[in-house]
């Protein structure tokens, strides 16, 4: 259940119009450790608000996993190509994890904005810090697991991690959770999914500029606790 007094305060704080000089909707930056529930949130988001939001497809130098498609899940490129484009200033943010580069290109965000949709970016905390240095001015949302134990269980159930890569992801998640104390400086929300529950009650679609409204609505439907950090 959501705490309505806090919900009202949060919407009042972040449900505002575009900053001066911006002619398109502000992007939304979704951040959190792998396995926290970002994909679940995104899936429901695009099911409910597909005509309002668009996903910025990231670039990566890692190999595709089974079922992943180039241009849909990621743009899979070589390290040489990505390093060249980073040096040319074509990326808003980039980070390296477990020997692979990940990043968001300016072109990917512009493609979503060209459709007059609110662009959603999925990045780690390195990416958040990099984006904070730009003039993108997004809304920040931190999605965090109920606990590290639950996170480890989810990652193991994926069957995509070696013990070495799992240890790295858990270490990164621990650092992410500890760094969440810095997120109030970014004006972020924290969404904590307790489990796979799904409430079929209807939700009210809010105007595109009321960006936090969709988070509250989805939080209600998913049974998440959505609180200002």
C-alpha positions in Angstrom: 0.0 0.0 0.0 1.1 3.5 -0.8 1.3 6.1 1.9 -1.0 8.8 0.6 0.3 11.9 2.5 3.8 11.1 1.2 2.4 10.5 -2.3 0.8 13.9 -2.3 4.1 15.6 -1.2 6.1 13.8 -3.8 3.7 14.6 -6.7 3.7 18.2 -5.6 7.5 18.2 -5.5 8.2 16.5 -8.8 5.0 16.7 -10.8 5.9 20.0 -12.4 6.1 21.2 -16.0 9.2 21.4 -18.2 12.2 23.5 -17.2 12.6 26.8 -18.9 13.9 26.4 -22.4 12.9 22.8 -22.8 10.3 22.2 -25.5 10.0 18.4 -25.0 9.1 16.2 -22.0 11.8 15.6 -19.4 13.3 12.2 -19.6 13.0 9.7 -16.7 16.2 7.9 -15.4 15.6 4.5 -13.9 18.5 3.3 -11.7 19.1 0.3 -9.5 21.0 -3.0 -9.3 20.4 -5.8 -11.8 17.5 -7.9 -10.5 15.9 -5.1 -8.5 12.8 -5.1 -10.6 13.5 -2.4 -13.2 12.4 -4.7 -16.1 9.1 -5.5 -14.4 8.4 -1.8 -13.9 9.3 -1.1 -17.5 7.2 -3.9 -18.9 4.1 -2.7 -17.0 4.9 0.9 -17.8 4.9 0.4 -21.6 1.8 -1.9 -21.4 -0.1 0.9 -19.6 1.5 4.0 -21.1 3.0 2.9 -24.4 1.8 6.0 -26.2 3.4 8.3 -23.6 6.7 6.8 -22.8 9.5 5.4 -25.0 12.6 3.4 -24.0 16.1 4.6 -24.8 18.0 1.5 -26.1 21.5 1.4 -24.6 24.7 0.4 -26.3 26.9 -2.4 -24.9 30.1 -4.2 -25.9 29.0 -7.5 -24.3 27.7 -10.5 -26.3 24.0 -10.9 -26.7 22.2 -13.3 -24.3 19.8 -15.9 -25.6 16.6 -14.1 -26.8 18.1 -10.6 -26.9 17.7 -8.7 -30.2 20.0 -5.9 -31.5 18.2 -2.6 -31.4 15.5 -3.8 -29.1 17.3 -4.9 -25.9 20.6 -3.3 -26.7 22.7 -2.0 -29.5 25.5 -4.6 -29.6 28.7 -3.0 -30.8 32.5 -3.6 -30.6 34.6 -1.9 -28.0 36.5 0.0 -30.7 33.3 1.5 -32.2 31.9 2.4 -28.8 35.2 4.0 -27.6 35.3 6.0 -30.8 31.8 7.3 -30.4 32.4 8.1 -26.7 35.5 10.1 -27.7 33.4 12.0 -30.3 31.0 13.1 -27.6 28.1 11.0 -28.9 27.2 9.5 -25.5 25.2 11.1 -22.7 26.6 8.6 -20.2 28.7 5.5 -20.2 30.2 3.0 -17.7 32.1 -0.2 -17.5 31.1 -3.3 -15.7 32.7 -6.7 -15.7 34.9 -5.8 -18.6 32.1 -4.5 -20.8 31.1 -1.0 -21.7 27.5 0.2 -21.4 26.1 3.6 -22.4 23.3 5.8 -23.6 23.8 7.7 -26.9 22.4 11.1 -27.6 20.8 9.7 -30.8 18.9 7.1 -28.8 17.3 9.7 -26.6 16.6 12.0 -29.5 14.8 9.2 -31.4 12.4 8.9 -28.5 11.9 12.6 -28.1 11.3 13.0 -31.8 8.1 10.9 -31.3 7.1 13.4 -28.6 7.3 10.7 -25.9 8.9 10.8 -22.5 12.2 9.1 -22.8 13.0 6.4 -20.2 16.7 5.6 -19.5 17.9 2.5 -17.6 21.3 3.2 -16.1 23.5 2.3 -13.1 24.7 4.8 -10.5 27.8 5.6 -12.6 25.4 6.6 -15.3 23.3 8.7 -12.9 26.4 10.6 -11.8 27.4 11.2 -15.5 23.9 12.3 -16.5 23.9 14.7 -13.5 26.8 16.6 -15.2 24.7 17.2 -18.3 21.8 19.5 -19.1 19.4 16.6 -19.6 17.4 17.5 -16.4 15.6 14.2 -16.0 13.5 12.8 -13.2 15.4 10.2 -11.2 13.9 7.0 -9.9 15.8 4.4 -7.8 14.4 0.9 -7.9 15.8 -1.2 -5.1 15.3 -4.9 -4.0 13.7 -5.8 -0.6 17.0 -7.2 0.5 20.4 -8.4 -0.9 19.3 -12.0 -0.1 16.2 -11.6 -2.3 18.4 -10.0 -5.0 20.8 -13.0 -4.9 18.0 -15.4 -5.2 16.6 -13.6 -8.3 20.0 -13.5 -10.0 20.6 -17.2 -9.4 17.2 -18.0 -10.8 18.1 -16.3 -14.1 20.8 -18.9 -14.7 22.8 -16.3 -16.7 25.6 -15.7 -14.1 28.7 -17.5 -13.2 29.8 -17.4 -9.5 32.3 -14.8 -10.4 29.9 -12.5 -12.2 27.3 -13.1 -9.5 29.7 -11.9 -6.9 30.5 -8.8 -8.9 26.8 -8.0 -9.3 26.1 -8.4 -5.6 29.1 -6.2 -4.7 27.8 -3.6 -7.2 24.3 -3.9 -5.7 25.7 -3.4 -2.2 27.5 -0.3 -3.3 24.3 0.9 -5.1 22.2 0.5 -1.9 24.8 2.3 0.2 25.0 5.1 -2.3 21.2 5.5 -2.3 21.7 7.9 0.6 23.0 10.4 -2.0 19.9 10.1 -4.2 17.8 12.7 -2.3 20.3 15.2 -3.7 19.1 14.2 -7.2 15.4 14.5 -6.3 14.8 10.7 -6.7 12.1 8.3 -5.8 12.7 4.9 -4.3 10.5 2.0 -5.4 10.7 -1.3 -3.5 8.9 -4.2 -5.1 8.1 -6.8 -2.4 7.3 -9.7 -4.8 5.4 -10.8 -7.9 2.0 -9.6 -6.7 -0.1 -7.8 -9.3 -3.3 -5.9 -8.4 -5.7 -5.7 -11.3 -7.5 -2.6 -10.0 -7.6 0.2 -12.6 -5.4 3.2 -12.4 -5.9 6.7 -13.6 -3.7 8.0 -16.4 -2.3 11.4 -15.7 -1.1 14.1 -18.1 2.4 13.5 -19.5 4.0 16.3 -17.5 2.8 14.7 -14.3 5.6 12.2 -14.7 5.5 10.9 -11.1 1.8 10.0 -11.5 2.6 6.9 -13.6 5.0 5.7 -10.9 2.3 6.0 -8.2 -0.3 4.3 -10.4 2.0 1.4 -11.3 3.2 1.2 -7.7 -0.4 0.7 -6.6 -1.0 -2.0 -9.2 2.2 -3.8 -8.4 1.8 -3.6 -4.7 5.1 -1.7 -4.4 6.1 0.8 -1.7 6.8 4.0 -3.5 8.3 6.6 -1.2 10.4 9.8 -1.6 14.0 8.9 -0.8 
